[in-house]
């Protein structure tokens, strides 16, 4: 999955960008839980990583 697709899905579910880290962005879900999204430019995210990010964001 491309990072841009992942971010689009996160925004559709009410997640918001919180702040930048060194190699990751920090996001917050509607319930207030914080999670990170890696910034790997030009690379597809592995399926297991996208699924883990969705789980942390509260998206099924």
KELO-459001 format. One record per residue: residue number from 1; x, y, z of N, C-alpha, C, O in turn; residue in three letters. Coordinates in steps of 0.05 Angstrom, whole numbers, plus 32768, in hexadecimal, padded with zeros to 4 digits. Each point is the difference from the previous one (the first is absolute). Example, Ala and Ser with C-alpha at 12.3 -4.5 7.8 and 13.67 -1.06 7.14 Angstrom:
<atoms>
   num    nxx    nyy    nzz   caxx   cayy   cazz    cxx    cyy    czz    oxx    oyy    ozz   residuo
     1   8108   7F8E   809C   7FEE   8018   8000   8012   8018   8000   8015   8000   800D       ALA
     2   7FE4   8015   7FE5   8010   8018   8001   7FF1   8016   800E   800A   8016   8004       SER
</atoms>
This chain:
<atoms>
   num    nxx    nyy    nzz   caxx   cayy   cazz    cxx    cyy    czz    oxx    oyy    ozz   residuo
     1   8011   7FE9   8000   7FEF   8017   8000   8012   8019   8000   8013   8001   800F       UNK
     2   7FE6   8012   7FE1   800F   8019   7FFF   7FF9   8010   8019   7FEA   7FFF   800B       UNK
     3   8029   8011   7FFE   7FFD   8010   8017   7FE9   8014   7FFD   7FF1   8006   8012       UNK
     4   800D   8005   7FD6   7FEB   8014   7FFA   7FE4   7FF3   8003   7FED   800D   800A       UNK
     5   8010   7FDA   7FEE   7FE6   7FF2   8003   7FFA   7FFC   801E   7FE9   8003   8009       UNK
     6   802C   7FF5   8006   7FFC   7FFC   801D   7FF7   801A   800D   7FEE   7FFF   8011       UNK
     7   801F   8017   7FE9   7FF9   801A   800C   7FE4   8008   7FF9   7FF1   800B   8010       UNK
     8   8007   7FF0   7FD7   7FE5   8006   7FF7   7FEB   7FF1   8011   7FEC   800B   8008       UNK
     9   8019   7FDB   7FFD   7FEE   7FF0   8010   7FFF   800A   801D   7FEB   8001   800C       UNK
    10   802C   8006   7FFF   8001   800A   801B   7FEF   8019   8003   7FF1   8003   8013       UNK
    11   8012   8010   7FDA   7FF1   8019   8000   7FE2   7FFB   7FFE   7FF0   800D   800D       UNK
    12   8008   7FDF   7FE2   7FE4   7FFA   7FFC   7FF3   7FF5   801A   7FE8   8003   8004       UNK
    13   8029   7FF2   800D   7FF6   7FF5   801A   8004   8013   8017   7FFD   7FF8   8017       UNK
    14   8009   8021   7FE3   8002   8015   8015   801A   8003   800D   8002   800F   8014       UNK
    15   8013   7FE3   7FE3   801A   8003   800C   800D   801A   7FF6   7FFB   8009   7FEA       UNK
    16   8015   8003   8028   800D   8019   7FF8   801E   7FFF   8005   8009   7FF3   8013       UNK
    17   8006   801B   7FDC   801C   8004   8004   8005   800F   801A   7FF2   8014   8005       UNK
    18   8021   7FE3   800B   8006   800D   8019   801A   800F   7FFF   8001   8019   8004       UNK
    19   8015   7FD9   7FF6   801A   800E   7FFE   8014   7FEE   7FF2   7FFC   7FE8   7FFC       UNK
    20   801B   8024   7FFC   8015   7FF1   7FF2   8014   7FF4   8014   8006   800D   8014       UNK
    21   8003   7FDC   7FE6   8017   7FF4   800E   8017   8000   7FED   7FFF   800C   7FEA       UNK
    22   8017   7FE6   801C   8017   8000   7FEE   7FFB   7FF0   7FE7   8005   8009   7FEA       UNK
    23   7FF1   7FDE   8019   7FFA   7FEF   7FE9   7FE3   7FF8   7FFE   7FF8   7FF1   7FEE       UNK
    24   7FF8   8019   8024   7FE3   7FF9   8001   7FF0   8019   8005   8009   8014   800A       UNK
    25   7FDD   7FEA   7FEE   7FED   8015   8007   7FEF   7FF5   8017   7FFA   7FE8   8001       UNK
    26   7FFF   8029   8011   7FEF   7FF8   8016   7FE3   8009   7FFA   7FFC   8017   7FF9       UNK
    27   7FF2   7FD7   800A   7FE3   8005   7FFA   7FF0   7FFA   8019   800A   7FF3   8013       UNK
    28   7FDD   8017   7FED   7FEE   7FFB   8017   7FE5   7FF8   7FF4   7FF7   800B   7FED       UNK
    29   7FFD   7FE0   8020   7FE6   7FF7   7FF6   7FEA   800F   800E   8005   800E   8013       UNK
    30   7FE2   7FEF   7FE5   7FEA   800F   800C   7FFC   7FFB   801E   7FF6   8011   800E       UNK
    31   8013   7FD8   7FFC   7FFE   7FF9   801C   8017   800C   8010   8000   7FFF   8019       UNK
    32   8014   800E   7FDA   8016   800D   800D   8019   7FEF   8003   8013   8009   800C       UNK
    33   7FED   7FDF   7FE8   8018   7FEF   8001   8014   8008   7FEB   7FF9   8005   7FE9       UNK
    34   8020   7FFD   801F   8015   8008   7FEE   800E   7FE8   7FF4   8003   7FEC   800D       UNK
    35   8005   8016   7FDA   800E   7FEB   7FF2   8012   800C   7FEB   7FFD   8018   7FF9       UNK
    36   8016   7FD8   7FFD   8013   800B   7FEC   7FFC   7FF4   7FE5   7FF7   7FE9   7FFD       UNK
    37   8011   8026   7FEE   7FFF   7FF7   7FE4   801B   8006   7FF5   8009   8017   8000       UNK
    38   8005   7FD4   7FF6   801B   8005   7FF5   8000   8010   7FE6   7FED   8000   7FF1       UNK
    39   8029   800F   800B   8004   800F   7FE8   8014   7FF3   7FEE   8018   8008   8000       UNK
    40   7FE0   7FE3   7FF2   8012   7FF2   7FEE   7FF9   8008   7FE4   7FEF   7FF4   7FF3       UNK
    41   801D   8021   8003   7FF9   800C   7FE6   8005   7FEC   7FEA   8015   7FF4   7FFE       UNK
    42   7FD8   800A   7FF0   8003   7FF0   7FE8   7FFE   7FE2   8003   8002   7FF1   7FED       UNK
    43   7FF8   8006   802C   7FFE   7FE3   8005   7FE4   7FFA   8008   7FF2   8010   800D       UNK
    44   8005   7FD8   7FEB   7FE6   7FF6   800A   8004   7FF7   801C   8015   7FF4   8008       UNK
    45   7FD6   8010   8009   8001   7FF6   801B   7FF8   7FE3   8000   7FEE   7FF8   7FF1       UNK
    46   8020   7FF7   801E   7FF9   7FE4   8001   7FE3   7FFD   800C   7FF7   8011   8010       UNK
    47   7FFB   7FDA   7FE7   7FE5   7FFC   8008   7FFD   7FFE   801F   7FEE   800C   800B       UNK
    48   8025   7FE6   8002   7FFF   7FFD   801D   8002   801B   800E   7FF4   8004   8015       UNK
    49   801C   800E   7FE0   8004   801B   800C   7FE7   8011   7FFD   7FF8   800D   8013       UNK
    50   7FFC   7FF2   7FD5   7FE7   800F   7FFC   7FEA   7FF6   8013   7FF1   800F   800B       UNK
    51   800D   7FD6   7FF7   7FEC   7FF5   8012   8004   8008   801D   7FED   8005   800F       UNK
    52   802D   7FFC   7FFA   8006   8008   801B   7FF9   801D   8005   7FF5   8007   8015       UNK
    53   8010   800A   7FD7   7FFA   801D   8003   7FE1   8003   8001   7FF7   8010   8011       UNK
    54   7FFA   7FE1   7FDF   7FE3   8002   8001   7FF6   7FF6   801B   7FED   800C   800B       UNK
    55   801F   7FE0   8000   7FF8   7FF5   801A   8005   8015   8016   7FEF   8005   8011       UNK
    56   8028   8008   7FEE   8006   8015   8014   7FEE   8018   7FFD   7FF9   800D   8014       UNK
    57   7FFE   7FF8   7FD3   7FEE   8017   7FFB   7FE3   7FF9   8007   7FEF   8012   8000       UNK
    58   800B   7FD5   8005   7FE5   7FF8   8006   7FEF   7FFB   7FE8   7FE8   8002   8001       UNK
    59   8025   7FF8   7FE8   7FF2   7FFB   7FE7   8000   7FE2   7FFB   8016   7FF3   8000       UNK
    60   7FD3   8001   7FFB   7FFE   7FE4   7FFB   8000   7FFA   7FE3   7FFE   7FE8   7FF8       UNK
</atoms>
